[in-house]
């Protein structure tokens, strides 16, 4: 049977894995995934917290770190940088072979900086230099200060993965910030072709939140359940097509600029009644990325579908979103809440991550 990821590549969609753990680098697991067609890797504080807290992969490294007053945050950074560099090196051939279209590894700025543009830019700049790999993307959340930071970072030639996008209005601002950054870069005499960005549009969490509201409304509203996340992403893709076809972007493309591809994140199915590859099968299209956790990746390889399902989906998406409004669902309010919850979840994971490092170090230090 032909590899479904390779088939989706032919349709213009890249598949990245939404996970990192040291063992996948040293055992050849990531290299094996690349052979299967995976062309990138994303991480976040929750992923690192799970990897460090629930595995023994980092015990030797933690035990070898001298007790010289280093904070848990400093220790985490050292561990994360080593992992990200290792993953970037393994993916470097993909980056080179695709001309910088794929082969990226993402590392997030600390969640506590989400509302501070200046500190986000400074930290992103520092991490990009510290990792020292051209195929690194710095993840910046799509808060208002974060979006402003995106323009500055792109203008400096730093690759950015704009994360935690839920609403179309926010996505419009992200696209504008990217193009403004490219214009700044070109005005400074630098090459726009050497910078890349993705816009991470979160998917499944929207169905979870909207379906709860629809259930409370009841009646005919229940027929709209399980469809909003796909419709929202389809509308985002329609916006992407319009913006990349605009005179403004085409002027940048003539100078070598790459489109800021939509990246579908949070693609594991939360409702067991829905297909486990729903948020992949229905979101395949040219110039897109789908980043998937390991279990969803296994499901995709086993029984995923391959068809350009995004083509021509804008009209049906608009119809569904209007139907939501007609029954009284305030999608803007829901997506604003989801952004706040996403930031809070990553902040909580970061705190728990640091606590796990402290407790493991104490345990490993015992005779």
N, C-alpha and C positions, 0 to 999 in steps of 0.2 A: 504494500500500500504506500502511495506517495506521501511523503512527510507534509502534514497540513501547514506547518510553519513556512516551509519553502513555497508551498502553493500560495499562501497569503503574501509572501514577499513579492511574488510575481504580480499580485494585485496592488502592490504599493504599500502594504502594511508591514512594519517591523514589529517583532516580538521581543520584549525585554523581560528579564526575570526580576520580580520584586522581592529580592531576598539577598542577604550576604551572611556568610559564616566562614570562619577561617578554614575549616576542613574542606569546604567546597573548592578552595583555591589550591590547597596542597595535595588533595587526592586526585585532582584532575576532573572533578565533577563539573566545574565551570567550563573547562575545555570541551568536555563531552556535550554540554548544552549548546555550545557554539557550533559543534558539528551537527547538532539537531536543527540549527537555524536561529538560535537565540543570538541577538546582536547588541545587547546592552544589559545594564544592571542598575536597579534603583535601590536606595536604602532610605531609612528614616529612623528616628529615635526608637520607635517601637520595635523595629526589626533588630536593631543592635541590642536592645534590652533583652529580647528573647534569646538572641544568639549567645550573649555573654552569661545570662542568668541560668539558662536551661541546658547548657552544654559544658563539656570539660575542655573545649577547644582552647580556651584562654588561660587555663589554670597555670600552665608552665610560665607563660609570659607574666602573669600577675605575681607569681611566686618569685620571679627573678628581678622584679622591680625593687630597687633598694628603698628602705624606709627612710627617705631623706626629706620628708615633709611635703612631697608632691600631693596635690589634691586629687580627689577622684576624677574631677573634670580633666585635669592634666593627663592622668593615666588613660582615661577613655580616649582622649584625643590621640595619644600615641598609638593606641591599639587600632582605632578607626583609620588613622592615616596609613598605617601599615597594610591593613586590609584593602583599603581603597586603592592604594598604589599597586598592590598585587593584582587586584581585579583589573585595573586599568592596563597593566602590562599584558595580561592575558588577552584582553580585548583589543590591544593596539593593532593587531593585524586586521581586524574588522574595520577599525577606524581608517587605517591607511588604504585598505582595498575599496572602501566606499567613498573615498575622498572627503572624509569628515562628516558624512551623513549619519553614520551609526558608529557603534563601538564605544559608547559613553558609559561612564559610571557616575552616579549621582551621590553627593554628600551634602547634607542639610546644615544650614547655619543653626546655631542653638535656638530653640523655640522662644527663649526669653527675649530675643531681639526682634520679634515679629512686628512690634509697633514702633521701632526706632530705625528710621532710614539710614542715618549716618552710621550707626553701629553695625547695621546689616551690611552696608557697603564695605566698611573697614574689615569686618570679619570674613566676608566672602573673598575679598582681595587677599587677605592673609592666608586663608585656607587654600585658595587656588595656587598661590606661590609655594606653600608648604608641601602640597601634594606633588606639584611640579610635573604634571602630566597634561598634554594638550587635550586628551579625551576625558577630562573631568568636567562634569556639570555641577555647579553649585545650586542647591535647592533653596529657593526663597519663597516664603508663603505669600499668597495673593491678598495680603492686607493692603490698605492704602499706602502706608509707608513702604511696604515691600515692593509694590508695583512701581513706586517712584525709584526705588533702589535698582530695579531691573533695568531701567533706562540708563542709569549711570554705569552699571556693570557691563551691559552690552556695549556701551560707548567706550569702554576700556578694553574690549575684546575678550571679556570673561564669559564663558558659556554658562547659561542659566537654565535650570529646570524650574519653572514657576509652578508651585504646588498649591494644593488645597483650593482649586477653582471649582465653584459649584454653580454660579449664576452666569447668565449670558451677559449681563451688564459688566460684571467683573472681567469676564473674558474679553469683552470689547476693549476695556482699559488695558489689559495685558497686551493685546495685539498692538495697540497704539504705542505703549511704552517700548515694545520691541522695535517697532519701526523707527521711533524717535531715536533710540539708541544706535540703530544702524546708520541713521542719518548723521548723528554726532560722530560716529566712527569714520564715516566717509569724509566728513568735513575736516576731520583731523588728518586726512591723508593716509588713513590706514585701510586695510583690505577687508571689506565686509564678508568676503568669502571664508575668512578664517575664524569666524565666530558662529556658534550654533545655539539654538534654544528650542525647548519643547514647552508646551503649556499643558500641565497635568490637570485634566478635567475629571473630578471624582464622580463615580457613576453609581454603584449599588447603594450607597448610603442614602441617596435621594429616594429610591423606591421604599426603603425602610421607613423613612420619615413621612413621605407623602401617603403611603398606604395606611399608616396609622390614622392620619387625618381623614382619609376617605372612608375607613371603617367606622369612624365616629359619626360621619355624616350619614352613612347608610344609604339605602334606597338604590337608585340607579348609579350613584357615585361609585359603588363597589366595582362596576364594570371597567372603571379606569385604573384599577389596581394593577401593579406589576408592569406598567408601561411608561411611567414618567421618566425614569432614569435614561432609558433608551431615547425617548423623544427629546429630552434635554440635550443629550449628546449629539443627536442628529441635527438639532437646531444650531448647536455650536459648530458642527462641521459645515453647515450651510453658511454660517457667518465666516468661517475660515476661508471657504471658497470665494466668497465675495471680496474679502479683504486682500487675499493673495492675487486676485484678478484686478485689483484696483490700479489706477494710474500710479498712485504713490508707491505701492510695493513693486510694481513692474519696473519703475525707475531704479529701485534698489537691486532688483534681480538682474538688471542689465549690468550692474557692477559686481555681480557674483554672489549676492546675498542669498542665503537659504531661507525657505519658508520656515516659520516657527510652527512645527507640526503639532497638532493636537495629540496628547498622550492620554489614553483612557486608563485611569487608575482606579483602585478600589473595585476590581473586576471579579472578585470572588462572589458567588451568589449566596446571599444571606438567607433567603427563603428556600427551605428544602423542597417546596412544591414547584420551584422553578428549575429549568435545566441548568446544570452546573457550568455550562459554557455559554450561557445566555448573553453575558456582557462582552463576549468575544465574537460569537457568531453574528450578532446583529450590528456590530460596529467595525466592519471591515471596509477599508477604502483607501484610496491613493493618498499618500503623504500623511499617514497616521502611524501612531505607535500604540501598542497595547502592552502594558506591563503587568505581569501576572505572578501571583504567589505560586510556590512549587506545586501544591495540590491541583490548582486550576491549570497549570502548565501540563501536568500529567493527563488531566481530563482532555485538554485541547489536543494533545498528541494522540490520545486514544480514540476520541470520537468527535472532534471538532469539525465544523463545516467550513467550506471555503467558497465564498461568493462575495461580489462587491455589493454588500448589503446597504452601504451608505449612499450609493448613487441614487439621486432623485428622491431622497427621503425627507427633504425639507418641508414639503407641503403637508405630509401626514403628521410630521412633528408639530407644526404650527397648529394644526387642527386639534391635536391632543392637548397642547398647552392651553388653547382657548377653552376647551371643554373643562379643564381643571378650574380655570378662572370662573367659568359659568356656574360651577357647583360650589363656589366659595372658597377654593383652595388658594391661599396666598403663597405662591411659590417663592417670591422674593424674600418673604419673611422666613420661610423654611430654609432656604439656602444661606441666608445670613446666620441663622442659628447653627447650621451645620459647619460653617467656617469657624465660628466660636468654639464649637465642640471639638472640631479637629485640632485647633490650636491647643485647647485644654488637654486633649488626649496625648498629644506629642509632648507637651510640657510635663505631664504626669509620668509618661514613659521615661523621659530624661531624668527626672528625679529618682524614679525607681531603678534606672540603670546605674546611676551613681551610688545608690544605696547597695545594689548588688555587688558592685566593685569593692566597696568598703567591707562588706561582710565576707566576700570571698577572700580578700587579702588577709583579713583577720583569721579566717579558718585555715588558710594555707600557711600562715606564719606559725601556727601551733606546732610544737615538737611531736 
